[in-house]
């Protein structure tokens, strides 16, 4: 486990928020994180459902765009999973509801890391 400081994602490289990461403890601006394969699989399941149901459609559009740009299936799913992880982080840390506008904005910015 590693402690990381956050200030609107502060010095954290958001790659650490990929689908294998779960927030275990939040205390002021300190977040303790550890790998959690169950969460990773759940995020990939959400992604699979979004692609299957085409909801939101931006997920499939982003998936197709990244594949067309030379990323493989796993890389593409992992990048999209980062956008989902950002949403989960916002819900867990701040108790905010899922923000589809931010999610789709982050999808459109890929392969750049999600910062919103």
Sine and cosine of phi, psi and omega as CSV:
sin_phi,cos_phi,sin_psi,cos_psi,sin_omega,cos_omega
0.00,0.00,0.59,-0.81,0.01,-1.00
-0.78,-0.63,0.63,-0.78,0.10,-0.99
-1.00,-0.01,0.65,-0.76,-0.02,-1.00
-0.70,-0.71,0.60,-0.80,0.03,-1.00
-1.00,-0.04,0.65,-0.76,0.03,-1.00
-0.83,-0.56,0.66,-0.75,0.23,-0.97
-0.56,-0.83,0.99,-0.11,-0.15,-0.99
0.74,0.68,0.77,0.64,-0.04,-1.00
0.98,0.19,-0.02,1.00,0.14,-0.99
0.33,0.95,-0.82,-0.57,-0.09,-1.00
-1.00,0.07,0.10,1.00,-0.03,-1.00
-0.98,0.22,0.78,-0.63,0.16,-0.99
-0.97,0.23,0.86,-0.50,-0.10,-1.00
-0.90,0.43,-0.17,0.99,0.12,-0.99
-0.87,0.49,-0.42,0.91,0.05,-1.00
-0.95,0.32,-0.21,0.98,0.04,-1.00
-0.99,-0.17,0.40,0.91,0.02,-1.00
-0.92,0.39,0.12,-0.99,-0.15,-0.99
-0.87,0.50,-0.14,0.99,0.02,-1.00
-1.00,-0.09,0.20,0.98,-0.08,-1.00
-0.92,-0.40,0.62,-0.79,0.06,-1.00
-0.73,-0.69,0.62,-0.78,0.08,-1.00
-0.99,0.15,0.85,-0.53,-0.04,-1.00
-0.99,-0.12,-0.58,0.81,-0.08,-1.00
-0.48,-0.88,0.72,-0.69,0.02,-1.00
-0.84,-0.55,0.80,-0.60,-0.01,-1.00
-0.59,-0.81,0.94,-0.33,-0.07,-1.00
0.80,0.60,-0.91,-0.41,0.00,-1.00
-0.96,-0.26,0.22,0.97,-0.01,-1.00
-0.96,-0.27,0.77,-0.64,-0.02,-1.00
-0.83,-0.56,0.78,-0.63,0.08,-1.00
-0.99,-0.16,0.76,-0.65,-0.07,-1.00
-0.76,-0.65,0.47,-0.88,0.07,-1.00
-0.49,-0.87,0.41,-0.91,0.02,-1.00
-0.93,0.37,0.65,-0.76,0.01,-1.00
-0.61,-0.79,0.97,-0.23,-0.05,-1.00
-0.90,0.43,-0.49,0.87,0.02,-1.00
-0.90,0.44,-0.72,0.70,0.03,-1.00
-0.89,0.46,-0.67,0.74,0.02,-1.00
-0.84,0.54,-0.73,0.68,0.01,-1.00
-0.90,0.44,-0.59,0.80,0.03,-1.00
-0.92,0.40,-0.65,0.76,0.04,-1.00
-0.90,0.43,-0.68,0.74,0.04,-1.00
-0.91,0.42,-0.53,0.85,0.07,-1.00
-0.92,0.38,-0.68,0.74,0.07,-1.00
-0.85,0.52,-0.72,0.70,0.00,-1.00
-0.88,0.48,-0.70,0.71,0.03,-1.00
-0.85,0.53,-0.69,0.73,0.02,-1.00
-0.91,0.41,-0.66,0.75,0.03,-1.00
-0.88,0.47,-0.67,0.74,0.01,-1.00
-0.92,0.39,-0.69,0.72,-0.01,-1.00
-0.89,0.45,-0.70,0.71,-0.08,-1.00
-1.00,0.04,-0.12,0.99,-0.08,-1.00
0.80,0.60,0.71,0.71,-0.04,-1.00
-0.60,-0.80,0.94,-0.33,-0.01,1.00
-0.97,0.23,0.47,-0.88,-0.03,-1.00
-0.88,0.47,-0.40,0.91,0.00,-1.00
-0.89,0.46,-0.44,0.90,0.02,-1.00
-0.90,0.43,-0.75,0.66,0.01,-1.00
-0.92,0.39,-0.65,0.76,0.04,-1.00
-0.86,0.50,-0.70,0.71,0.01,-1.00
-0.91,0.41,-0.69,0.72,0.03,-1.00
-0.84,0.55,-0.78,0.62,-0.02,-1.00
-0.88,0.48,-0.65,0.76,-0.01,-1.00
-0.90,0.44,-0.71,0.71,-0.02,-1.00
-0.92,0.38,-0.64,0.77,0.06,-1.00
-0.88,0.47,-0.70,0.71,0.01,-1.00
-0.88,0.47,-0.51,0.86,0.00,-1.00
-1.00,0.07,0.15,0.99,0.15,-0.99
0.98,-0.18,0.02,1.00,0.06,-1.00
-0.99,0.15,0.58,-0.82,0.03,-1.00
-0.99,0.14,0.09,-1.00,-0.07,-1.00
-0.85,0.53,-0.73,0.68,-0.04,-1.00
-0.90,0.43,-0.71,0.70,0.02,-1.00
-0.86,0.51,-0.69,0.73,-0.03,-1.00
-0.90,0.44,-0.72,0.69,0.02,-1.00
-0.90,0.43,-0.59,0.81,0.01,-1.00
-0.92,0.39,-0.67,0.75,0.02,-1.00
-0.90,0.43,-0.71,0.70,0.03,-1.00
-0.90,0.44,-0.61,0.79,0.06,-1.00
-0.87,0.50,-0.53,0.85,0.07,-1.00
-0.88,0.47,-0.65,0.76,0.02,-1.00
-0.90,0.43,-0.64,0.76,0.08,-1.00
-0.90,0.43,-0.65,0.76,0.00,-1.00
-0.89,0.45,-0.59,0.81,0.06,-1.00
-0.87,0.50,-0.69,0.73,0.02,-1.00
-0.90,0.43,-0.68,0.73,0.03,-1.00
-0.89,0.46,-0.64,0.77,0.02,-1.00
-0.88,0.48,-0.71,0.70,0.00,-1.00
-0.88,0.48,-0.65,0.76,0.01,-1.00
-0.91,0.41,-0.71,0.70,-0.08,-1.00
-0.96,0.30,-0.68,0.74,-0.07,-1.00
-0.99,0.16,-0.69,0.73,-0.13,-0.99
-0.95,-0.31,-0.09,1.00,-0.02,-1.00
0.92,0.39,0.38,0.92,-0.01,-1.00
-0.99,0.14,0.46,-0.89,0.09,-1.00
-0.96,0.28,0.33,-0.94,0.08,-1.00
-0.80,0.60,0.71,-0.71,-0.05,-1.00
-0.90,-0.43,0.99,-0.10,-0.05,-1.00
-0.90,0.44,-0.55,0.83,0.01,-1.00
-0.89,0.46,-0.72,0.70,0.03,-1.00
-0.91,0.40,-0.66,0.75,0.00,-1.00
-0.85,0.52,-0.75,0.66,-0.03,-1.00
-0.93,0.36,-0.55,0.84,0.07,-1.00
-0.89,0.46,-0.69,0.73,0.03,-1.00
-0.92,0.40,-0.61,0.79,0.06,-1.00
-0.87,0.49,-0.72,0.70,-0.04,-1.00
-0.90,0.43,-0.44,0.90,-0.02,-1.00
-0.99,0.13,-0.25,0.97,-0.01,-1.00
-0.87,0.49,0.61,-0.79,0.30,0.95
-1.00,0.08,0.04,1.00,0.10,-1.00
-0.88,0.47,0.63,-0.77,-0.02,-1.00
-0.88,0.47,0.58,-0.81,0.01,-1.00
-0.95,0.32,0.79,-0.61,-0.01,-1.00
-0.87,-0.49,-0.16,0.99,-0.02,-1.00
-0.99,0.11,0.00,0.00,0.00,0.00
